[in-house]
């Protein structure tokens, strides 16, 4: 799944570690999500959405294959 997490995090000058602590996951999880190697759980997606004040679909972009 495509996502804008790195872009949104960078706009706010936030490190992967800072974001990870805020939403309660590891820095490695944030890295994997940003590299599109891992899709976050729905609760984690909602936490990210709430943090950036954006709807989930503006952060995570589902593409049909």
C-alpha positions, 0 to 999 in steps of 0.5 A, a space after each residue: 500500500 502506498 503512503 505519504 507517511 515520510 512526507 508528512 513526518 518530514 514536513 513536521 520535522 519529526 524523526 522516525 523515533 519521535 513518531 514511533 514513540 507518539 503512536 506506540 510502535 518501534 522506529 523499525 515499524 515506521 521505517 517499514 511502513 515508509 518503505 511500503 514493506 509493511 502495512 500498519 494495523 487499523 488502530 495504528 492507521 487511526 493513530 497516525 490519521 489523528 496525529 496528522 489531522 488527515 483522513 486515513 485515505 489521505 495518508 494511505 493510498 490503496 491501489 487495486 492490482 
